[in-house]
């Protein structure tokens, strides 16, 4: 969920957002694109057409973003090369966007509704970023087979059995062309369960009184994960330099009928492949809320051990926790950041698993969005420990100050 932590009045920080990123098709880009759009805090919470879950393909179109609303939907994929010593990990992140996850005034009609963002790095640590505008962003499905066409800029496809994902980029004018293919090794799933609901509503009791922002976080922010872990093959031409590797794969999709900065204050996302384990987790809060959304997914050799969401601290087992540790000053953004994190899982049967994630390279590096690529280690507590690779993110529209977990 990339896109992948999030205040009382987020629009008060419009000038800060503009310093982070303004759309420019000829400049470098970042995973979270900021758009200018004039609206009030209340206007984001409007009724929008949702597609029926019964008739929508698992990885298909769930909502209808357009220039007439502030909705956003995106399809995300990442690939990471196998670690080689202490060198940086070759990696790629690609997002197919409809609408903008961050919206701030004033309105700029020149910004495209449809676009692709690409971020990554070469094995030597050199990073690259692209924004690719598209004339359209059409997603069609037949059964569970899904195809997305972003004009002539690129496309993606998902096979009917939900076992593979392919992305193609064709933007030689901006300096990037090539293909990414992924095959899954773990079951596709929704955030709180197998395939019951793509929303986080089961994390809170049905009689809980929620604020508008909390309602959107728990009831309207959708998430499907088609490839929780798998194998990736990457072949891209980046400004004349080939990026080719085989490694670990991950693919999901998200949607929301309002921009994230109108709903989310803080959002950490974790994804890793460690030995036989594929894992992910989220720790998030809505604006003006003390309720922390916690999700955990853990699979071993393709068998799901945990797939849950809950309020952090609300239950002793069948839970996951994210612990932030360390502190370092980030020269690029002028803020303090963690040096790593630990994600732990307590299963319903009492078994416990723990994984330590550390960073080798950061890209993007924005004040509202930090993405780290690095190594991971862990496994069942008291059992065999494994090594692997990870991506973890802090999405921070609330401009929160980092504090290590007590």
N, C-alpha and C positions, 0 to 999 in steps of 0.2 A: 504494500500500500504506500505508495510512494508518495511515494510520494509517497514521504514518506515521510511537532509538539507545539502545543500551540499555546480578554482584558476588558477591561471595562468598556472602553471606547476605542476599538482598534483603528477606526478611521482617523483618530487624532494623530496617528503615526504615519499618515500618508506620505509626508516628506521623506521619512526614513525608508519607506518601501520604494519610493522612486529612486533613492540613492542605490538601493540594492539592484534593481533591474528595471530597465525600460525596454520595451519591444524594439528591436532593430534587426530586420532580416539579414543585414550584412555584418552584424557583430556576433560575438560569442553569446551563448545562451546558457541557461541553467535549468535544472530539473523542475523548479517551481517558477512559472512565468507570472509576472505581475502585469495586470492590465489596468488601464484607467477607465473608470466608469462612474458616472454620477448617480448615487443613490443614497438613501438614508439607511440607518441601521434597521429600522422596522421594515423597510421595503423589501429586504432580502427574503422575508418569510412570507412568501406568497404561494398559492396553490399552482402546481404545475402537473402536466400529464405524466403519469407513470405507466409503463407498460405492465401488463399483467404478468405476474411471475409464472403462472401456469402456461402461458403461451410464449414467453421469452426464452430464447436459448440461454444456457447457463452463462456463457461468455458473451452474450449479445447486448443489445441496446435496452437499457432499463428506464431511461428518462429522455426528455427531449430538449437539450440545450439549444438556444438560438440567440440571435442578436436582440430578441424581444424580452429575454429574461436573464437571470444571473445564475442559471444552473450550470453545472460542470460535470463532465463525464470523461474518464480517461482509461486507456488500456496501457499497462506498464509491463516491461520485461527487463530483466537484468541477466548478465552472464559474467562469471568470474573465472579466470584461469587458475589452474592448480598452483599452489605455492611452490616457489623455488628458492630455498634459503630465506634470507631476510629481504630480498628484493621486493619492490612494489608489485602488486598483482595486476596484470592486464585485466581490464574490465570494461563493460559497456552497459549503459542504462538508456532505454528508449521509451518514450511516452507518446502516445497518440491522443491528442487533446481535442475535445469539443468544449469551448468555453474556457474560463480562467479560474484556477483555484484561489487566487488572491485578486481582489478587485478594489481599486481605490479611485477617488475622484481626482480631476475632472474627466469627463468622457473624451476619449480619443477615437474617432470613427475609423481611423486608418489601421487600427489593430485588427488582425484577422481573427475570425471565430474559430478556425480550424488550423492546427499546426502540429508539428512534431518537434520534440526536444530530444537531443542526444548528448549524453555526458559520458566521459570515460577517461581511461588513461592507458598508456603504453607500458610495457614491462619495465622501462627505465624511469617511470614515474611521471613522464610528461603528460599533462592533462589536456583534454579538448572538450569543447562545448559548442553546440549548434542549436539554433532556432530555425526551423524550416517552415515557412508559411505555406498553407495549402488553400486551393480554391474551394474545396469541399471536404467533408468528413462523413462519408456514408458507410453505415454498417448494415449488412444484410445477413440473414441466416436462413438455413434450411435444415430443420431438425436441430441438432446441436452443432452443425457445421456453420462457422461464422467467418465472414470476410469483411475487412474494413479497407476502404480506399480513401486516401487523403490526396485527392486530385492526382497530379502527376508526381507528387513528392515522395510517396511511399505507400505501402500497404501492409496489412497483416492478415493471417488466416489461422483458424483453429479447426482441427479435424473433428469429425462427427463423434468420435469416441473420446474426445477431450484429452487425447494422449500426446498431441504435438501442437506446437505453435511456430509459425514462421513470420518473420518481418523482413520486408524489402525496402531499401532506401534508394531513391534515384534522384539525387540532388547534386549533380556534378557542378552546377553553377555556384553552389555554396561550398563545394569541396568534400562531399561525402556520398558514397555509393556502396552498395553491397547487401549482404544477406546475413540473417541470424536464424538458426533453426534450433528448436528445443524439443526434447522428448521427456515425458514425465516418468518418475519412478515412485510417486506417492499419490494417493487419491485426491481428486479435486474436492473442494469443500467450501462451505460458507463460514463466516467468522465464529459462530457460536455452536455449530453442530455440523453434521454431515451435509445435508442438502435441504434442511427444513425452511430456513429463512435467510436472506442475504443481509439482514439488519441485526443490530445489537440490542433489540428490545428485550430479549430474554435475560439480559444482564441485570435488569431492575425489576422488582416486584410489580405486578400489574396495577396495584393501587397507589403507586408512588406518584406524588405531585412533582412535575418537572417544569422547569423554566422553558421558554421557547428555544433557547440555545441547546438545552439538554434534550428536548424533544427531537430536535434535528440530529443531534449526535447519536442518540440511541435508536430513533425510529426512522430516520430519513437518509442517513449516510449508509450507502450500500457497499458491499465488498464481496467479490467472488475471487477465489483462488483456483485457477485451473491447473497450474503447475507449481505445487508447493516445494518441489525439488526435482531436479532432473539433470539431463546432460545437454550441454549447449555446444554448438559449433558456430564460430564467428568468422566471417570473412568480409572485411570492410576496407575501403580505400579512404583514408583520412588525409585530405590535402596532399595526395600523392604518395603517402606512406601506408603500407599494408599493415592492418591489424588482423592477425589470424591466430586463433587459439581454440582449443577445446577445453571445456571446464564445466562448472556447475550452473544450473539454470533455475530461474524463478519467473513466474508470470501471474499477475492478478489484474483486477479491474475495479474501479470505484466510481461512484456517482453521488451527487448531492444537489438538491434544488436551490442552493445558496452557496456563496463563496465560503471557503474555509475560515477566513478571517472574521466572518460574521457568526461563526458557530464555535470554532475550536480555539482554545487558549494555548494548549500545549499538547504535543503529540510525539511520542517516541515509537519508532518501528524497528524491529529486529528481524533479521532473516539469516540463517546459516545452514551450511551443509557440513556435518562433522562425522566422519566415518560412516556408519550405517544410518545416521540420524539426519532428518530434515526437520527444521524447526523455524517458528516465527512467533512474534508476540507484539502486542501494542500496549502502551500505557498512555492514556489521554484524558484530558479534562476539557469540559465546555467552558465558555466564557462565564465568569462570575459563579463558578461552581466548585464545590469541594469534593464532588463525587468523581472518583478516578475510574475510568473504564480500563479493564485489564482483560486481554485476550491471550490465549496460549494455544499453539498447535505444535504437536510433537509426533513424529512418525519414525519408526525404526524398521528398516528394510521393507518399506512400503506398507507397514501396518500402523494404523493410527493408535497412538497411546493416549493422546489428549487432544481435544478440539472443543474449547470452552471459552465463554466470556462471562465476566462477572464484575461486580464492584470490588475494587482492590480491598483486601482485608475482610471480605464478607463471609468467607468459608475456609475451614481449615485444610480441606483436601480438594482435589480437582481444581487447582488454581495454578497460576504462574505469577512470578514476581520479577521485576526488572530493578536491579540495583546499580546505580551510577557511582563510579569511583574515580579518584584522581582529580587533578585540576591543572590545566595548562592555559596559558594566555595565547589567544589566536591573533596573530599580527594582521591578518587579512581583514577581520571584522572588528577587532578591538574588544572582544569579549572573552570571558573565561569559559572553557569547555571541559568536559570529562576526558579522561585518557582511555577509558574503557568502561565496560559494563558486564554484569553477570545476569543471565536469565536462568531462573530456576523453575522447575515444574514439580508439583506434588500431585501424584495421581490418586484416583479414587481408592485404589487398593493399598495406598500408603507408600508405594515406591517413589523415590525422589531422584531427580536428574538435575544437573547443573552444568552450565556452559559459560566459559569466560571469553569475552570478545575484545580484541584489541585492534587498534588502527595502524595501517601502514601508509595510507594516503587519504586525503580528503578532497572530494570533488562531487558536487558543488560546495563552495564555502561562502555562504551568504549569512547575513545577520538573522534572517528568518528561516534559513534552511541549510543544515549541515548534513552531509552524507559521507560516511566513512567506509572504506574498503579495507579489510584486514584479515587477520587469522583468528581462528576459534579453536578452543579445546574443551573437552569435557565428555560427559557420559553419565551413566547411572552412578549415583553416589555409592562407593564401595565396590564398584565394578570396573571393567576395562575402560580406560580413558583414551580418547581419540583426538586427532588433529584435523582441522578443516579450514574453511574460509567463510567470511561473513560480510554482510552489508548491514550497517545500522544507521539510523537517521534521526535527526531532531528537527521537526517542523515547528517553528516558534513564531507565529504571527503575533502572539501576545508580547513579544520581546521580553520574555521572562529572564531573570538572572539565574545562571546555572548554580545549583547547590548540590554537592555530593549527597547521596542517600545516607541518612543517619545510620 
